[in-house]
């Protein structure tokens, strides 16, 4: 009897130990925390790793296994940014230990950190909160889909790459069994499943760097909407748009957000964007997202890095441009007064933050068409049962007028990024003999500033052209028409247009 009691006692102790080990290793999750807000924004977890994350060793091994496709740059080939040559992960990837495995996946910064250079030999300056002007998300998705179907992606090659000198892993015998029989099959199945879910991208035009199809992957991955050719029009299919800037969010609360103005809540906009980064309503780390929200609430827009061209002339050109901007632009976009902060006053500027009807603005309609009423209704069911359940999403009749703070760092222009510089935006889209017009084809992917015309260089300067993306405005969704005519300043004399651009450098 005593022996039985001792056996039962030891069995209970063993079960308790196993329960604690199970909780600590397999049930509990651990995140890499960051004390300061900018690093939390760049590398902090928002909950995307739990459902969609890759084991960090797999993420690091893929560029080694597929060096033929990616070359030495690795993930830099997709425009991902590393803060140094020694950095282990790019900006916009976070870590979380899930079921005992350290995983990495996307956070807000992957789409909202940009860079600029003033000339070829300069080191890139990182702009937190700016659009990710060189991120090639379309190519990154297609790469993961390709990996899932490539015979070279097998357990033997994966383990060899992980234990190789470039990754520096140290998988022991037990680890190898885990990676061979558990990790590899799950990762391969996830890549293949991704390929099935987003197979519609094979019918899309390449989004190009700095752009994203916001809604169609969302429809497929979150709601399993049918995406076959018979169920979705060409205009709805090709509605890619530029990544937006996310600084100074406090004054934007209550304005119509997103390019098409489909929501007026910054919190809902943030949570919706987090879903696009791989979060699910179950795995979302709401406190981490609110921490990012609090940081970008008052994040200042960056100042133009070059003094105004007319600084030695007492700012006369800038003041002339300020008057013209007040006449032609401020009613929709607000403005910055002399020596003052940006003015977001929607009582003074009645159309600021409001939706401009399609027939008035005249810009490409595909992004607008991509956001449907059915999708809006489905969105408003997300996060059901939580205090942050969506309830503000709705289909609108056009595109929203946004503040233009830090506009120099938000190139290219219009919602689909179809116009390379501010000076080009002040030209008509249709060429008439002897007059200027917006370029029909130009190169995206440069981070070298055109400080005169304001925007990134679009002529290929400083690059091998094969490393850039030829943007063609005749491709569906890429149209550069609209926001033109007398009301929009495209009929102003050249000197007046130059003055407006000089003033906009100060925003």
N, C-alpha and C positions, 0 to 999 in steps of 0.2 A: 504493500500500500504506500509506504514511504517512497519507494522507487517510482511508483506511478505518479505520485504528487510532484516529485522532482522533475520527472519527464514532462508533465503538463506545464510546470512552471517554466522550464527551459523552452518549451514550445511556444508559450505565450510571449516570452522575451524575444525569441527569434522572430516571431511574427511582427512584433512591435518594431524591431530593428529593420525588418524588410519593408514595413510600411513607411518608416521614416526615410529609408533609402529611396524607395519609390517616389515619395513626395519630393525629396530634395533633388533627385536626378531626373525623374521622368515627368512629374506633374508640375512642379514649381518652375517658373520661368525667371531668367536672370537677364538684365539688360546692362550694357555698358553705359554708365551715367556720365554726364558732363556737367561740371559746375557752372561754366559761363554760358550765356544764352547763344552767342554765335556758334560755339562748338556743338551745343545741343541741336541747333538748327541744321548744322552741316552733317552731323553724325549720330544724332539721337534717334532712338527707335520710336516709331509711332504705332507699332503693332503689325507691320506688314510681313514680318518674318514667319509668324506662326503658321499662316495658311499658305504662303507663297515663297518663303525664303529658301535659298540654296545653302547647303553646308559651306562654310567659308573655304574649306579646302577644295571643294568642287569648283566654287567660283574662281579661285586662284589657279586651278589646274586647267580650266578650259582654254585660256589663251596659249598655254603651253601645248596642249593637244592639237589646237587648230591654228598653229602659228602660220601655216601656209595661207590661211584666209586673213588673219588679223595682222601678221607681221610683228615686228618687235614692239610697236606701240601698244599691242594688246587692246584693252578696253578704251584706250585713248582714240582708237580708230572710230569709235562711236561718239566722239566728242565729250567723253567723260573726263572730268577735271581732277587731277591729282595735285595736292599742294606742294609736293616735292618729289624728286626722283625716288626717294626712299619710302614714300607713303605706301602703306599696305593696301589701303582701299581708296577709291575715288570719293570725292565729295558727293553726298547724296545717298551713301550706303551706310546702313546702321547694323548693329549686332544685337542678337538676342539668343540666349541659350534656351532651346526648346527640346524637350524629351532627351536631355543630356547631350545634345549636339549644338555647337555654336553655328548659328545661321546668320546670313546677311541678306538684306533686301533694301528696297528703295524707301526714301523718305522725301519730305517736301523739297529739300535742297537740290535734288537731281534735276528738277525742272526750273528752279528759281535761283540759280547762281550763274552769272555770266562773266566774261572777261573782255578786256580791251587792251590794245596796244596802240601807241602813237606812230610806231614805225616798225619795220621788219625785225630789227635786232633787239627790240625791247622785250623785257620780261612781262608776261601778261599780268595785268592788274585784275584781281578778283573783285567782283561786285556782288555782294550778298543781297538777295531780293530781286536782282535783275533777271530778265528772261534768260534761259539757258540757250544762248544764241547759236551754239554749235552742237547741241545734243542731237544725235541721229537716232531717235527712239525707234523709228520704223526699221532701220537696219539692225538694231539690237534685238528687237522682237524676232525678226526673220532669222537672225543668227541662232537664237535659242531653239526655234522651231527646226532649223536645219540640223542642229546637234542631236536632237531627239531621233532623227531618222538616219543619221550617219553611221555606217558600220564601224568606223574608227572609234566611236563612242561606245566602248565596252568596258567591263569591269577591270580586265587586265591592264588596258591602257590608262584607265583612270587612276588605278593604284600606283602604277609606275610613274605617272606624272606627279602625283601627290608626294611620293617619296623621292622625287628627283631634286636636284640642287636648286632649281628656279622657284619651286614652291616650298621646299624644305620641310615637308611633313615627315613624321616618324611613326607611321602606322605599324603597330606590332602584329603578331599573328592573330590575336583576337580582333583588333581593329580591322584587319584585312578581311576577315570573315564577315564582319558587320557591313563593311563597305561593299563587299561582293554580293551579299545576299539580301541586304536591306536597303542601304543608301542608294547604290547604283540603280536597282530596279525602280525605286520610287522616283528618283530624279528623271530617269528616262521616260517613265510613264507620264510624269508631269509635263515634260517638254512635248511629248506626243499629244497629250490632251490639249495643251495650249495651241498646238498646230491645228487641231480639229476645231477648236472654239473660234479661232481668229482666221480661219481659212479665207475669209472674205478679203483679207489684205492683199491676196494675190490678184484681185480684180481692181485694186486701188492704184491710183497714181502715187509714186513715192512721195511721202510727206516732205522730205528734205530736212536739213538741219534747222533747229530752232522751232520746229512745228510739231503738232500732235493732232491726231484725230481724237478729239476729246470724248465723243459720245458712242461711236460704234463699238470699240472694244468694251466699253462700259455696258452697252446693251447685251453683248454676247456673254461676257464673263459674269456679270452680276445677275442678269435676268434670263439668260438663255433665249433671247429673242431670235426668231428665225432670220438669218442673214443671207439667204440665197438670192440669186439674181432676180427671181420672180417676186421677191418680197420686199425689195428695197430699190429705190430709184437711183440713177447715177448721181443726181445732185445730192441725195441723202448720203450716198456712199462716200463721196469725195467732198468732205467738208472740213479739211484740216485747217488749223489756225495757229498763229504764233503763241508761244508761251507768254503769259502776262507778267508784269512786274508786281511785287507784293509789298512794296513799302507804303508807309502812311495809310494804314487801313482804318484807323479811327474815323477820319472824316468821310470814309466811304460807306460806313454803316448806314443803311437806309437807301443808298443809291442802288440803281440796278446794276448788278454785278455780272460777271462773265461777259463775253463779247456781245451776246444777244440779250443781256439783261434779264436772264431767267430767274434771278433770285435777288433779294434785297438784304439777306442776312450773311454777314461775314462768317459767322460760325458754321452755318450750313454750307456755304461755299467751301470752307476749309475741309469739313468732313467729307464732302463730295469729292474733292480733289484727293483726299487720302484714300478713298476707295479706288481711284485710278492708280494709286501707287502700290496697291496690293493689299490694303487693309480690308477686312470684312466687318460687318456690324457686330460680329461676335468677338473678333480679335482686336478691335480698335483700342488703342491706349489713349483714352480721352484726356487724361491729365497731361500727357506729353504733347498732344496737339494743342491744348489750351496754353501750354507754356510757349509754344511757337507763336500762337495768336497774340499773347501778351507782349512778346518781343517785337513783332512786326506792327503792333498797334500804332507805335509812334516812330518806327524806323525811318530816319530821314532819307529822302532821295539823294543820290550822289550829285555833287556839283560837276559842271563841265570842266574837264581837266586842262583846258587851254584858255588863257585870258581872251576877252572879246577883241575882235580885230580892230575895233576903233577906240581902244582904251586911251590912246594918246590924243584922241580928238574929243575928249570929254564925254564919250558915250552918246554922241548925237545920233548915230545910226541905230543903236539899241533903243533909244527913246522914240525915235521915229517908228521902229518896229513895234514897240509897245502900244503906240496909238493905233496902228493898223490891226494888231492882234485884238485889241479891245473892241474894235469895230467889227471885225470879221469872225473871230474865233471864241472870244470869252463867253458869249452867251451860252454856248454848249459845253465849254471845257473849263470855265473859271480862268484865273490868271494870277500872275505874280506882279504886285505893284512895286514901284521903285523902293529898293532897300527894305522890303517887307517879305514876310513868308507867303507861300502860295495861298491864294484865297479860294476856299472850297465852298463858299456860301451859296447854298442852293436857293436861298431867298433872293439874292442879288442876281444870280445866274440861273434863271428859271428852267433852262433845258439841261443843265449839268446833272448827270446821273440819270437822266430820263432816256427812254427808248425812242430812237429816231426811226420813223416808218421806212420800210424798204424803198418805196417809190420816191421818197424824198432824198435819202442818202445815196441810193443807186449803186452801192457796192455789191460785190459778188454774193449771191444768195445761198450758196451751198452750205456754209456753216449754219445759217439760219434753218435751212431745210433739214439738216442733220438732227436737230433737236425737235422731236415730235411730241404731240400731245400724249400719245400712249406712253412714251418714255417718261414724260413729266409725271404722269399719274403713277407709274411704277416707282419713280424716285420718292414720291411722297409717302410710300409705304415702308421705306428703309428706316432702320433703327426703331421700329415699332416696339413699344414697351419701355423705351428709355426716355428720359426727359428731353433728350436732344433729337427726338424724332423729327424727320424732315416734314415741313408743312408750307414752305414758301415757294417751291419750284412751280413755274408756270411757263407755258409757251407765250412768246411775245410776237409783236408785229414787225420787228426790225432789229437794229443794233443800238447798243447803249453808248451815250456820250460820256467819256471818261475824263477825269482830270489828266493833265499832261505834265505833271511834276516828274522831273528826271527824264524827259522825253528823249534826250540825246542818247540815253543808254537803252532805249527800247526799240531800236531799229531791228528789222525793217518795219514799214508802217502799213496801216489799215489792219483789219482783224486777221487777214490771211497772210500778212507780211508780203504783199505783192508789190510794194513800192520801196526801193532801197534807201532813199534819203528824204529828209524833210524838203529839200529844195525840189526834188522830183515830185513830191506830193503837191507842190504848188503849180505843177504843170498839168495840162489836160491829158487824158488818156489817149485821145485820138490825134494823130499827127496831121497837121495841115502844112502845106508847102511853105517853107520858110519860117516855121515856128517850132518851138521846143515841145516835146511831149514825153510822157513817162516811158521808160525803157520797156520793150516787150520781152526781152530776154536779158538776164544778168546773172552774176554768180553770187550764190549764198555760201556761207561757211567761213568767211573771213572775220577776224576780230580786230583788224587794223582800222582805226577810225578815219573817216573822211571828215576832217575837222572844219572844212569850208562849207560843205553841203549838209553835214550832220547825218551820220549813219555809218555803217560799216562799208568798207571799200567793196564795190561790186564789179570791178574791172579785172580782178585776178591779180592785182599788184601784190608782189611778195609771196605768191603761192605757185605751186605746180597746179595747173588747171584741173588735172585729174583728181586732185584732192578736194576740189570745190564742187558745188552742186549747181548745175545750170537750171535756173528757175525760168520756166516758160509760162507766160501769162495766158497762153491759149489752152493750157491743160485744164480740165474740169476742176473747179474749185480755186484756181489760181488767178482769176480775173482781176485786173487792176483798175477797172472803171469805178466811177462814183466818187463822192466827196469832191466834186469839181463844179465849175461854173462860177458865175459872178458872186454868188453868196459865199463861196468857199475860197475866194481869193485867187483862183487860177487865171483870172483875166487881168490881174494887176500888172503894172509895168515891172520889168526885170529888177530895177533898183528897189522897188517897194518889196518885192519878194525876198531879195537879199536882206533887207532890213528886218523883215519878219523872222527869217532864219536866225539872224544875229540875236534878236531878242529871245527866241526860243532856246538858245544856248543857256540862258540864265534861269530857266524854269527848274 
